[in-house]
Amino acid sequence: MPADIDNKPASSETGNNKVNNQGKGVSISDGDFRKLDHRGLLSKRERQNISCRSDTVLKAHEDLTKGDGGIRDLSHAKEMIRRLSNDTGGNVTATKSHFQLSSTAYGVRMLSRDISNTKVELEVENLLIVTKKHDVSLIYLTRELVEWLLIHFPKITVYVGKEFINSTKFGAEDIYKDSKCRERRIKYWDREFIAEHDNFFDLIVTLGGDGTVLFVSSVFQKHVPPVLSFSLGSLGFLTNYQFEYFKEDLRNILNNKIKTNLRMRLQCTIYKRRPTVIDKNTGKKICVTEIVAKHQVLNELTIDRGPSPFISMLELYGDNSLLTVAQADGIIIASPTGSTAYSLSAGGPLVYPTVNAITVTPICPHTLSFRPIILPDSMNLKVKVSLKSRATAWAAFDGKSRLELKKGDFIKIQASPYSFPTVEAHSTEFIDSISRTLNWNVREQQRSFTHMLSRKNQEKYASDACNVDDGEDEEFDEELLLDPANEENEDTTVNDDIESEDAIEEEPLVATVSSTMSRRTSIDNRPPQANFTI
């Protein structure tokens, strides 16, 4: 997150997006500091440095969460990040004390949590619509969506694909007449237009499936505006909104604060090996490599053997250290979002989208002990075609832009500074999607065998069942949590206890009502939609 914020253009800090944080204040325990100080293991200067450092971390996080505003804007968040490493000259690796390092790490985690809980109020002026190609019915749905936007949001300029310019099915002139729109607020986009207008659009609406969302990622190779995806495809891991309710959903999203999932992308840099050069002065051989391409992928990087009958031999490096040599049909480097795609089919694990991690999954490895592994997003990976390989390899980026890798060629993979924000429909959308599409942990319930009983035993069973109360299905209106560790800190004033208990119980009650409403809407076949701030 800090890298993503620092790379944000300065103009966006005071732009149209207003930021508000919903996190709670957090305190850091100084138990470790007291233990070291009590044992006399710290000098006076060390005590002052550590105490000052701890105060800096605490004050930085408290400044983020105090008051009604929380994180006021992106420039405020950047200032807090600088303050977390202020006394080391902006270099956290210069920390000399373990307690100092631990406190800083805790402050960064809390800051990351607060940023993930931040809700943004959109002020949309330029809205981009991406429609799945080769489906005529979606053209008419696009027409209906554009007409509704022109009527109800007169300040929004709608951009549709350039292929709609001369489309009689779309009929821009007819839309102007039907919506009684005097201004020409329907414009057209292509890849060149997006490349020349970075950070221009305020919201993207996709009409299609997961492939349409991946197409948006391939077009926006730098900053990506929030993406609202309507499920008009086959599976729909990334499309959590139903087009039947687009009027209600868009009205709420455009008029309320929203929460986005900042999905991590992978930055893949391709290096080609060039002929060896000999230094005339020293006579040493110099290996020359050249950067030929760079891709930001949302799902995965796949390196396989291609049409070759031989298995590939790929060297996997992590932070310049050789991890393993993969002899297999190929290898998949997947993001958390891509854990439900090709990696899952190859036996990889499911990874929650907000977990910053990189998954390495082999494709039909030669050794059965080569199992998938999850690596931290801070690790820089490199996959190189071994010089001992019997054939070349082929790389694909989100299933596209296929490229041949010869012996000595390699690809460097790291967490991209440009995340892919998707508008969150509800807090459990990932679990709901894998349950819906994969039948995750779905099993048949134990059946009752009472139908095989005689009438006399059926009546006896029914009578006995009414008198048994095992409490398994009992529902409660409230839940009281007891924490023995806090008993010694209890206040003796009864009124204060009552007020504090009311304050503590207030938030769980809201969560209970919210979860109940979500269950009721699911029963009505109406999936829960955007997570709004009221």
Phi, psi and omega per residue, in radians:
M1 nan -0.759 3.137
P2 -1.038 -0.678 -3.140
A3 -1.135 -0.661 -3.126
D4 -1.136 -0.698 -3.120
I5 -1.220 -0.729 -3.097
D6 -1.164 -0.501 3.133
N7 -1.481 -0.016 3.134
K8 -1.253 2.335 3.126
P9 -1.037 2.607 -3.088
A10 -1.100 -0.521 -3.105
S11 -1.145 -0.467 -3.102
S12 -1.348 -0.265 -3.109
E13 -1.195 -0.543 3.137
T14 -2.068 0.490 -3.069
G15 -1.464 -2.551 -3.001
N16 -1.417 -0.365 -3.068
N17 -1.468 2.114 3.093
K18 -1.743 2.269 -3.023
V19 -1.830 2.414 3.077
N20 -2.450 2.350 -3.077
N21 -1.843 2.455 -3.119
Q22 -1.909 0.206 -3.073
G23 -1.326 2.958 3.136
K24 -1.922 2.749 3.135
G25 -1.191 2.588 -3.097
V26 -2.297 2.531 3.080
S27 -2.038 2.590 -3.119
I28 -1.865 2.242 -3.129
S29 -1.243 2.460 3.096
D30 -1.886 0.512 -3.127
G31 -1.072 -0.737 3.139
D32 -1.088 -0.696 -3.141
F33 -1.106 -0.739 -3.124
R34 -1.147 -0.657 -3.139
K35 -1.134 -0.806 3.133
L36 -1.108 -0.721 -3.108
D37 -1.190 -0.647 -3.115
H38 -1.168 -0.596 -3.130
R39 -1.418 -0.072 3.125
G40 1.291 0.412 -3.102
L41 -1.539 -0.063 -3.104
L42 -2.024 2.395 3.030
S43 -1.364 2.961 -3.137
K44 -1.079 -0.716 -3.126
R45 -1.168 -0.702 3.114
E46 -1.123 -0.687 3.115
R47 -1.088 -0.701 3.132
Q48 -1.160 -0.746 -3.113
N49 -1.142 -0.782 -3.115
I50 -1.177 -0.743 3.128
S51 -1.086 -0.741 3.125
C52 -1.129 -0.707 -3.134
R53 -1.122 -0.795 3.130
S54 -1.083 -0.725 3.118
D55 -1.097 -0.634 3.132
T56 -1.116 -0.772 3.139
V57 -1.131 -0.790 3.138
L58 -1.081 -0.811 -3.083
K59 -1.164 -0.636 3.129
A60 -1.088 -0.779 -3.129
H61 -1.281 -0.657 3.125
E62 -1.135 -0.629 3.095
D63 -1.114 -0.540 3.133
L64 -1.247 -0.574 -2.969
T65 -1.873 -0.129 -3.078
K66 -1.382 2.756 3.072
G67 1.321 -2.998 -3.094
D68 -1.471 -0.458 -2.999
G69 -1.436 -0.518 -3.073
G70 1.107 -2.277 3.050
I71 -1.267 1.914 -3.034
R72 -1.235 -0.824 3.124
D73 -2.759 -3.137 -3.080
L74 -1.186 -0.574 3.110
S75 -1.143 -0.606 3.078
H76 -1.136 -0.753 3.113
A77 -1.103 -0.696 3.109
K78 -1.101 -0.674 3.120
E79 -1.135 -0.684 3.118
M80 -1.144 -0.660 3.117
I81 -1.136 -0.686 3.100
R82 -1.117 -0.663 -3.089
R83 -1.234 -0.440 3.112
L84 -1.121 -0.453 3.130
S85 -2.168 0.586 -3.002
N86 -1.186 -0.850 -3.002
D87 -1.374 0.025 3.028
T88 -1.898 0.345 3.112
G89 1.224 0.484 3.123
G90 1.451 0.055 -3.113
N91 -2.047 1.828 -3.104
V92 -1.154 -0.514 -3.118
T93 -1.193 -0.176 3.102
A94 -1.478 0.050 -3.134
T95 -1.100 2.335 -3.080
K96 -1.745 -0.395 -3.071
S97 -1.879 2.451 3.095
H98 -1.153 -0.684 3.096
F99 -1.109 -0.660 3.100
Q100 -1.083 -0.780 3.135
L101 -1.164 -0.730 -3.125
S102 -1.122 -0.717 3.134
S103 -1.133 -0.715 3.113
T104 -1.123 -0.757 3.133
A105 -1.071 -0.709 3.117
Y106 -1.128 -0.741 3.115
G107 -1.088 -0.673 3.120
V108 -1.174 -0.688 3.115
R109 -1.111 -0.733 3.123
M110 -1.156 -0.667 3.097
L111 -1.130 -0.718 3.099
S112 -1.092 -0.689 3.108
R113 -1.118 -0.743 -3.134
D114 -1.120 -0.687 3.127
I115 -1.158 -0.680 3.128
S116 -1.169 -0.421 3.117
N117 -1.624 0.056 -3.099
T118 -1.263 2.420 3.077
K119 -1.964 2.467 -3.004
V120 -2.051 2.383 3.044
E121 -1.671 2.029 -3.098
L122 -1.472 2.374 2.961
E123 -2.047 1.580 -2.957
V124 -1.507 2.159 3.024
E125 -2.008 -0.635 3.136
N126 -2.128 1.979 -3.087
L127 -1.985 2.245 -3.110
L128 -1.817 2.305 3.087
I129 -1.985 2.189 3.091
V130 -1.978 2.047 -3.074
T131 -1.883 2.384 3.085
K132 -1.062 2.302 -3.117
K133 -1.399 2.881 3.061
H134 1.109 0.483 3.048
D135 -2.409 1.806 -3.026
V136 -1.124 -0.618 -3.095
S137 -1.090 -0.551 -3.131
L138 -1.236 -0.385 3.080
I139 -1.132 -0.723 3.129
Y140 -1.229 -0.580 3.059
L141 -1.175 -0.648 3.076
T142 -1.114 -0.726 3.110
R143 -1.055 -0.760 -3.138
E144 -1.134 -0.709 3.136
L145 -1.140 -0.765 -3.119
V146 -1.128 -0.756 -3.139
E147 -1.087 -0.715 3.128
W148 -1.135 -0.701 3.129
L149 -1.144 -0.710 -3.137
L150 -1.124 -0.594 -3.098
I151 -1.347 -0.786 -2.974
H152 -1.665 -0.259 -3.141
F153 -2.330 1.444 -3.037
P154 -1.189 -0.237 -3.129
K155 -1.626 -0.043 -3.071
I156 -1.689 2.298 2.999
T157 -1.713 2.199 -3.046
V158 -1.760 2.260 3.098
Y159 -1.934 2.190 3.085
V160 -2.076 2.957 -3.104
G161 -1.064 2.617 -3.092
K162 -1.145 -0.353 3.127
E163 -1.211 -0.176 3.134
F164 -1.570 0.002 -3.068
I165 -1.054 -0.872 -3.088
N166 -1.850 0.353 -3.098
S167 -1.426 2.095 3.085
T168 -1.291 -0.425 3.112
K169 -1.234 -0.667 3.116
F170 -1.315 -0.872 3.027
G171 1.048 1.253 -3.108
A172 -1.067 -0.698 -3.127
E173 -1.119 -0.680 3.099
D174 -1.168 -0.597 3.102
I175 -1.138 -0.713 3.103
Y176 -1.050 -0.720 -3.125
K177 -1.208 -0.790 -3.103
D178 -1.159 -0.624 -3.120
S179 -1.550 -0.106 -3.108
K180 0.977 0.716 -3.120
C181 -1.662 2.067 -3.123
R182 -1.452 -0.526 -3.130
E183 -1.506 2.596 3.113
R184 -1.481 1.498 -3.073
R185 -1.830 0.259 2.999
I186 -1.865 2.041 3.125
K187 -2.192 3.056 -2.965
Y188 -2.238 2.600 -3.106
W189 -2.259 2.748 2.959
D190 -2.569 -3.113 -3.083
R191 -1.065 -0.680 -3.129
E192 -1.146 -0.694 3.139
F193 -1.108 -0.742 -3.133
I194 -1.178 -0.687 3.134
A195 -1.114 -0.562 -3.131
E196 -1.492 -0.245 -3.084
H197 -2.160 1.221 3.098
D198 -1.236 2.410 3.136
N199 1.043 0.663 -3.105
F200 -1.716 -0.705 -3.070
F201 -1.489 2.606 -3.116
D202 -1.772 -0.393 -3.128
L203 -2.768 2.498 3.073
I204 -2.054 2.317 3.063
V205 -2.044 2.173 3.124
T206 -1.904 2.422 3.070
L207 -2.070 1.736 -3.072
G208 2.869 -2.617 3.130
G209 -1.980 -2.727 -3.140
D210 -1.136 -0.550 3.109
G211 -1.093 -0.605 3.089
T212 -1.170 -0.655 3.096
V213 -1.151 -0.722 3.092
L214 -1.119 -0.594 3.080
F215 -1.111 -0.693 3.093
V216 -1.074 -0.709 3.122
S217 -1.114 -0.657 3.135
S218 -1.244 -0.513 3.138
V219 -1.364 -0.751 -3.140
F220 -1.629 1.595 -3.103
Q221 -1.528 -0.068 3.061
K222 -2.114 -2.107 -3.115
H223 -1.245 2.402 -3.116
V224 -2.093 2.204 3.046
P225 -1.254 2.907 3.108
P226 -0.970 2.419 -3.070
V227 -1.953 2.151 3.071
L228 -1.897 2.010 -2.992
S229 -1.963 2.140 3.048
F230 -1.665 2.372 -3.050
S231 -1.367 1.753 3.096
L232 -2.326 0.562 3.132
G233 -2.136 -2.592 -3.070
S234 -1.696 -1.037 -3.100
L235 -1.575 -1.388 3.068
G236 1.740 0.920 3.001
F237 -1.246 -0.543 -3.059
L238 -1.830 -0.111 -3.099
T239 -1.912 1.782 -3.018
N240 -1.921 0.189 3.120
Y241 -2.047 2.498 3.128
Q242 -1.721 2.304 -3.071
F243 -1.164 -0.408 3.118
E244 -1.018 -0.435 -3.086
Y245 -2.002 0.511 -3.043
F246 -1.152 -0.542 -3.134
K247 -1.154 -0.808 3.134
E248 -1.155 -0.766 -3.080
D249 -1.180 -0.800 -3.124
L250 -1.159 -0.666 3.117
R251 -1.090 -0.723 3.121
N252 -1.219 -0.713 -3.111
I253 -1.190 -0.692 -3.102
L254 -1.369 -0.256 -3.104
N255 -1.988 -0.020 -3.103
N256 -2.350 2.928 3.044
K257 -1.283 2.531 -3.107
I258 -2.224 2.793 3.053
K259 -1.972 2.351 -3.131
T260 -2.027 2.593 3.015
N261 -1.647 1.991 -3.140
L262 -1.430 1.536 -3.073
R263 -1.311 2.294 -3.128
M264 -1.285 2.362 3.020
R265 -1.908 2.870 3.120
L266 -1.883 2.309 3.072
Q267 -1.705 2.026 -3.083
C268 -1.940 2.112 3.131
T269 -1.967 2.159 -3.056
I270 -1.708 2.252 3.114
Y271 -2.019 2.279 3.083
K272 -1.860 2.376 3.124
R273 -1.417 2.313 3.124
R274 -1.890 2.930 -3.137
P275 -0.979 2.509 -3.115
T276 -1.147 2.428 3.126
V277 -1.939 2.421 3.126
I278 -1.809 2.188 3.108
D279 -1.232 2.127 -3.091
K280 -1.161 -0.533 -3.085
N281 -1.366 -0.760 -3.074
T282 -1.808 -0.343 -3.108
G283 1.370 0.132 -3.131
K284 -1.431 2.584 3.087
K285 -1.458 2.315 -3.117
I286 -1.997 2.137 3.083
C287 -1.416 2.153 -3.074
V288 -1.893 2.215 3.043
T289 -2.203 2.606 -3.065
E290 -2.270 2.364 3.061
I291 -1.321 2.143 -3.089
V292 -1.914 -0.394 -3.124
A293 -2.872 2.830 3.102
K294 -2.533 2.331 -3.095
H295 -2.301 2.504 2.969
Q296 -1.840 1.974 -3.058
V297 -1.927 2.486 -3.138
L298 -1.621 -0.623 -3.104
N299 -1.697 -1.286 -3.027
E300 -2.779 2.772 2.905
L301 -1.804 2.213 3.137
T302 -2.027 2.209 3.060
I303 -2.114 2.017 -3.080
D304 -2.306 -3.128 -3.067
R305 -1.422 -0.191 3.132
G306 1.166 -2.434 -3.114
P307 -1.407 -0.017 -3.084
S308 -1.233 2.486 3.091
P309 -1.389 -0.172 -3.114
F310 -1.616 2.594 3.066
I311 -1.250 2.643 -3.118
S312 -1.429 2.679 3.062
M313 -2.144 1.833 -3.028
L314 -2.071 2.269 3.098
E315 -1.617 2.170 -3.119
L316 -1.853 2.113 -3.138
Y317 -1.990 2.526 3.033
G318 -2.245 2.014 -3.059
D319 0.929 0.816 3.066
N320 1.190 0.213 3.061
S321 -1.948 2.351 -3.129
L322 -1.208 2.081 3.118
L323 -1.534 -0.858 -3.137
T324 -2.916 2.888 3.020
V325 -1.962 2.011 -3.050
A326 -1.590 2.009 2.991
Q327 -1.850 1.767 -3.012
A328 -2.798 3.133 3.020
D329 -1.171 -0.380 3.122
G330 2.952 -3.007 -3.137
I331 -2.528 2.523 -3.111
I332 -2.058 2.181 3.027
I333 -1.876 1.902 -2.972
A334 -2.054 2.602 2.991
S335 -1.489 2.991 3.059
P336 -1.008 -0.661 3.093
T337 -1.123 -0.655 -3.139
G338 -1.362 -0.015 -3.139
S339 -1.194 -0.301 3.111
T340 -1.701 0.145 -3.073
A341 -1.892 -2.211 -3.067
Y342 -1.024 -0.678 -3.124
S343 -1.048 -0.690 3.133
L344 -1.147 -0.698 3.114
S345 -1.119 -0.511 3.136
A346 -1.537 0.110 3.097
G347 1.707 0.238 3.138
G348 -1.352 2.917 -3.087
P349 -1.483 2.804 2.971
L350 -1.445 2.302 -3.130
V351 -2.172 2.277 3.118
Y352 -1.083 2.404 -3.001
P353 -1.018 -0.559 -3.079
T354 -1.511 -0.010 3.075
V355 -1.435 2.125 -3.135
N356 -1.458 1.712 -3.103
A357 -2.678 2.855 3.117
I358 -2.158 2.248 -3.114
T359 -1.777 2.288 3.070
V360 -1.956 2.034 -3.082
T361 -2.182 2.116 3.088
P362 -1.357 2.664 3.082
I363 -1.861 1.924 3.133
C364 0.822 1.144 -3.102
P365 -1.205 2.715 -3.141
H366 -1.236 -0.499 3.090
T367 -1.940 2.313 -3.104
L368 -1.230 -0.262 3.140
S369 -1.377 -0.147 3.134
F370 -1.423 1.632 -3.100
R371 -1.771 2.788 3.097
P372 -1.052 2.640 -3.120
I373 -2.439 2.536 3.102
I374 -1.856 2.185 -3.095
L375 -1.979 2.711 3.125
P376 -1.216 2.639 -3.119
D377 -1.248 -0.241 3.107
S378 -1.342 -0.211 -3.118
M379 -1.452 2.341 3.061
N380 -1.628 2.069 -3.091
L381 -1.727 2.702 3.034
K382 -2.504 2.257 3.085
V383 -2.008 2.095 -3.047
K384 -2.131 2.398 3.037
V385 -1.324 2.063 -3.057
S386 -1.088 2.549 3.074
L387 -1.178 -0.304 3.101
K388 -1.568 -0.022 -3.111
S389 -1.128 2.516 -3.123
R390 -1.485 -0.158 -3.124
A391 -2.675 3.031 3.085
T392 -1.441 3.067 3.090
A393 -2.231 2.901 -3.135
W394 -2.256 2.392 -3.117
A395 -1.979 2.485 3.079
A396 -2.329 2.456 -3.067
F397 -2.010 1.881 -3.006
D398 0.964 0.626 3.103
G399 1.369 0.132 -3.108
K400 -2.315 3.127 3.089
S401 0.920 0.904 -3.091
R402 -1.132 2.382 -3.019
L403 -2.463 2.398 3.134
E404 -1.493 2.393 3.081
L405 -2.025 2.121 3.118
K406 -1.608 3.088 -3.121
K407 -1.028 2.264 -3.137
G408 1.622 -0.282 3.069
D409 -1.299 2.644 -3.135
F410 -2.634 2.871 3.124
I411 -2.235 2.276 3.048
K412 -1.708 2.336 -3.093
I413 -2.167 2.312 3.067
Q414 -2.629 2.905 3.111
A415 -1.133 2.272 -3.080
S416 -1.316 2.509 3.035
P417 -1.283 -0.177 -3.114
Y418 -1.886 1.775 3.135
S419 -1.348 2.978 -3.133
F420 -2.070 1.726 -3.069
P421 -1.460 2.212 3.058
T422 -2.023 2.432 -3.130
V423 -1.209 2.180 -3.093
E424 -1.353 2.193 3.098
A425 -1.354 -0.794 3.077
H426 -2.820 2.916 -2.970
S427 -1.184 -0.394 -3.104
T428 -1.914 0.490 -3.037
E429 -1.135 -0.596 3.132
F430 -1.183 -0.815 3.119
I431 -1.095 -0.697 3.120
D432 -1.120 -0.669 -3.091
S433 -1.196 -0.745 3.139
I434 -1.286 -0.478 3.060
S435 -1.236 -0.662 -3.112
R436 -1.295 -0.734 -3.019
T437 -1.632 -0.537 -3.079
L438 -1.936 -0.057 -3.027
N439 0.934 0.811 -3.059
W440 -1.084 2.117 3.105
N441 0.966 0.643 3.082
V442 -1.671 2.187 3.113
R443 -2.400 2.704 -3.135
E444 -1.299 2.322 -3.130
Q445 -1.265 2.712 3.114
Q446 -1.095 2.243 -3.124
R447 -1.473 2.685 3.070
S448 -1.533 2.503 -3.112
F449 -1.918 0.328 -3.112
T450 -1.172 -0.362 -3.116
H451 -1.206 -0.272 3.130
M452 -1.568 -0.082 3.126
L453 -1.398 2.755 3.035
S454 -1.271 2.897 -3.111
R455 -1.042 -0.685 -3.124
K456 -1.106 -0.780 -3.129
N457 -1.278 -0.496 3.062
Q458 -1.122 -0.743 3.117
E459 -1.157 -0.683 3.117
K460 -1.157 -0.708 3.126
Y461 -1.103 -0.741 3.140
A462 -1.133 -0.673 -3.141
S463 -1.177 -0.738 -3.138
D464 -1.214 -0.612 -3.112
A465 -1.166 -0.551 -3.138
C466 -1.238 -0.432 -3.101
N467 -1.585 -0.061 -3.111
V468 -1.782 2.232 3.103
D469 -2.197 1.655 -3.107
D470 -1.543 -0.125 3.070
G471 1.280 0.136 -3.087
E472 -1.212 -0.669 -3.075
D473 -1.751 0.307 -3.096
E474 -1.287 2.359 3.131
E475 -1.857 2.570 -3.109
F476 -2.138 2.548 3.093
D477 -1.421 -0.599 -3.123
E478 -2.382 2.825 3.126
E479 -2.268 2.252 -3.140
L480 -1.914 2.154 3.140
L481 -1.832 2.227 3.137
L482 -1.866 2.253 3.131
D483 -2.121 1.787 -3.099
P484 -1.061 -0.451 -3.093
A485 -1.162 -0.372 -3.092
N486 -1.721 0.058 -3.088
E487 -1.146 -0.618 -3.101
E488 -1.241 -0.300 -3.129
N489 -1.745 0.174 -3.090
E490 -1.186 2.512 3.116
D491 -1.418 2.487 -3.123
T492 -1.430 -0.231 -3.123
T493 -1.431 2.153 -3.067
V494 -1.158 -0.726 -3.108
N495 -1.101 -0.721 3.111
D496 -1.107 -0.664 3.124
D497 -1.109 -0.731 -3.126
I498 -1.120 -0.758 -3.132
E499 -1.138 -0.736 -3.130
S500 -1.171 -0.660 3.117
E501 -1.146 -0.661 3.088
D502 -1.103 -0.711 -3.139
A503 -1.166 -0.653 -3.127
I504 -1.241 -0.676 -3.069
E505 -1.347 -0.275 -3.035
E506 -1.112 -0.801 -3.069
E507 -1.212 -0.794 3.076
P508 -0.999 -0.599 3.115
L509 -1.102 -0.719 3.115
V510 -1.104 -0.717 3.131
A511 -1.129 -0.663 3.138
T512 -1.132 -0.773 3.124
V513 -1.106 -0.717 -3.124
S514 -1.106 -0.783 3.133
S515 -1.152 -0.620 3.110
T516 -1.127 -0.722 3.117
M517 -1.120 -0.665 3.129
S518 -1.089 -0.724 3.129
R519 -1.141 -0.685 -3.129
R520 -1.155 -0.703 -3.139
T521 -1.188 -0.567 3.097
S522 -1.169 -0.651 3.124
I523 -1.118 -0.596 -3.134
D524 -1.418 0.236 -3.112
N525 1.035 0.423 3.085
R526 -2.036 1.761 -3.067
P527 -1.080 2.531 3.101
P528 -1.038 2.404 -3.064
Q529 -1.840 -2.577 -2.905
A530 -1.036 2.534 3.117
N531 -1.531 1.789 -2.996
F532 -1.855 2.764 3.002
T533 -1.713 2.206 -3.129
I534 -1.800 nan nan
